Amino acid sequence: MVRLSSEALSSIIGDIYDCVLNPEGWPDVLTRITKAVDAAYTTIALASTADNHGRFAAQSPWDPVQMRALQEDYDFDAIPGLKAAVVGDIDTPVATLSHMSEAELQQTPFFQNWAKPQGLREACITKFVHTADRIGLMGCTTRASRGIISVEDQRFLALLSPHLRRASLIGDLLDQARVTASLYREAVDYLAVPIVFTGANGAILHANAAADQMFSVQGPILSRKGLIQAQNPMVARALLEAIASAAGTDAALGSRGIGLPISGPGQPPAVAYV
């Protein structure tokens, strides 16, 4: 492989973490890894610990028909070298030709029926996560015209593995947070009382159905260019000050956010709680 500078390595690692928030970036990251090790393609696969098949979570460009056949027609035992990576140590790349000779590899049905027709040689599989319910694998597959996977190639992939694991675990936490937020939002939306979530400056982040109805009839709380505003001008500033204080600490807010009179003249009495 071409020797990467520390800046290039750091850039790839940074891109891995960026994919936590933007999963659509995975193909580009895997393409960079593919080029770094002079491979044909690179995949990230996830598998249940109770299953013997992997499913690609992301991959660099390669024939989609062949990739579908790889997933559907071959289990861990049928792909040379893969089982060794699955049961082996985490963060330890396993090259196919480190476990068998090239002659043995070329005699396998997998090589004859799938790899050879595509001009492929061997793979290097790295297990980057192994939890009670799943296994995560990164695989780089090389062309027949390339030399065997080198120690330097394996060292590079081993350096990436812990970062793939952290990105995977952070992604899990974010998914859990999104589910929790979704459930909380659904609960709030069913309440008959208008509820509005805002930032420290009064920018509206979320409003339940009752609050949207309140905005549509113009009061007693208004939405003005995405900012919350009391219809009663006498209390408008006090409402924004209470919100700003609440964004700091409860002690700073004190009692200023309790029962703010927000209804305008001639309207039914209404109060806001911050």
Summary of the structure (lengths in Angstrom):
residues: 274
radius of gyration: 28.0
end to end distance: 59.5
largest distance: 91.6
contacts: 812
relative contact order: 0.09
helix: 47%
strand: 20%
